[in-house]
Amino acid sequence: MNYVSPTAANRWLIAIFFATTLASCASGGGSKKASNDYATLLRNAEAQLSAGHVEQALVGFNAASQADPTRKEPWLRSAQLQFDAGNYGRAIVAAEEVLKRDPSDKVADSVLTVSGLRVASKSLARLQGNGALSSSTAQTEAKNLVRSLRETMGNDFVSGDDKPVRPPPPKGTPRPKPKPATTPAAPPKDDNPFN
């Protein structure tokens, strides 16, 4: 049996310690590189968008979302671009990804809501054209949708009128004189991107 002196054993332990330390240092730089990759990918996607290359920008935002899955920004940009292109299903998926990361994001919530309403509207029109709305199930779903819209948006919104509906004055009542035209006040600033 070979005898190993304590100093030789210590040297082996020290060598193993340094080897593992170097290996961990070499792998520790990966998170900073991923962060730089994310920023670069996002910047490149924005540049593609500025150049008018929407499809390449969407590919870039997708790559950025994979480089840092915790960030909402690439998903939000994708949701907006898909909405603008009329790809409401894809806009809904991207907006839901944003809301998973930030449940209070108003832009994503708006994209999700308006896209959902547009998909529902197209579906109802298609069903009506096919005569499929005559089924009791379709009518029940349509009534539930109308009820939900009334509760959320108000009766005037659902009726389709821009102005509130007023009953006609009783016969024999003199009509009010028209007011002189005035300059309308500037509309309030609205942060909703869909108006």
VENQUI-V604484 format. One record per helix or strand of 3 or more residues. SS is the DSSP state (2 for helix, 1 for strand). FROM is the first residue (numbers start at 1). LEN is the number of residues. If there is no record, write none. Layout:
<<SS	FROM	LEN> <SS	FROM	LEN>>
This chain:
<<2	6	23> <2	30	21> <2	54	14> <2	73	12> <2	88	14> <2	106	24> <2	132	3> <2	136	18> <2	155	5>>
